[in-house]
Each structure stands twice: as structure tokens, then as C-alpha cells.
Amino acid sequence: MLHKIPTIYPFREFPEAGGLMSYGASLRDAIRRVGVYAGLILKGAKPADLPVVQSTKFELVINHETARMLGITVPPQLLARADEVIE
């Protein structure tokens, strides 16, 4: 905690590593979709014929321990809406 700057990241791996919070598409879900696409292509599908798929699963992850270390009070309503709260 050298600079103590609260930051919001795009992937859950950042708050798992000590960042304050993240909100964004599920990286795990995106990787799974890449596997599905690769499987279809390997089975002979033409990439141009495959549909473009946007993420539908978004995650809010809050590292409550980091918030306390930064002196930030996270509103209970935000904690309740989070997909995961890291204590």
C-alpha cells in the first residue's frame, strides 16, 4: 500500500490480488467461449459464419479488507449487490 489509491479494475483477479474492486465481464466465461469457438472451427465451421457473441455475465468483486486498509467505508447496499466480497 505505497500510494493508497483506490482503483476499480476490469477483472476479478485484481481484487483477488489486493486491489479494491472490479466490475467487468467474466474472464473465465470469455475463456470458455473461446474454447467453444475453437472447437467449432476444428470441427470445420468457417469463422466468418460464426456469430459474434457479447458477454452477458458481469461480476462485481469487492476486496473489503483493502477498503478497510485504505480507510474507505463501502456502503452496505454496494456490498449486498456484489457477486463476491473478499474479507
N, C-alpha and C positions, 0 to 999 in steps of 0.2 A: 504494500500500500504506500508506494512512494509519493504519488501525486494526489491520490484520493479524488479521482474524477469519476463521477457516476456515469456509466455508459450503457446503452442498450445495443445489443448485438443481434445479428440476423439468425444465428443458430444456437441451439441449446447447449452445445459443447462449451461455449464461452462461460456461461454462469456455472456450469459443472466444474470448470477450472478456476472459478473465483470471481468472474465478472458479476456485475449487478443483476442484469436481466437480459432476456432475449425474447423477441417476438418475430416469428417468420415461419416460412414453410418448413415442414418436417424434412430434414435432410435424409433421415432413414427411409421415409416414404419415397423421396425422389430417387434414391439409390435402388430401391425395389423396383420402381417404374423403369429405370434404365435396364435392369435385368430382364424385365418383361419384353421391352423393346428389342434388346439384343437377341432374346430367344426367338421372337417373331422373325427377325431378319435372318437368323441362322436357319430357320425353317423355310426360307425362300420368299418372305414378304419383301416387297420393294419399299425402301424407306420413304419415298415420295408418296406412297399410298397410305402410310400410317397416319392416324390423326394426331394433331398437336394436343397435348394434354396439359392443362394448368393444374397447379397444386390446389387441393381443396382442403387439406388439413394444415392448419396453422397452430403453432404452440406458443403459449406464454409461460416462460420459466423465470422464476424469481429466486435469487440467492438471498434469503433473508439474513443469513449470517453476515454476508458482505454489506448489506444495507445497515445493519447494526454497527458494523465496524466503521462505516462512513458517517454515522450519525443521522441516517435517513429513516424517517418513520414512514413505512409503507402502509397506506390506508387499508383497513380490513376488507373493504369492498374489492380492492385490487388483488389482495391475497386470495380472496374467495373465488375470483374469476380465473386465477392462474391454473394452468394444467399441471404444474408441479411447483412446489415451494421447497427449496433446499434449506434445511435448517443447519 
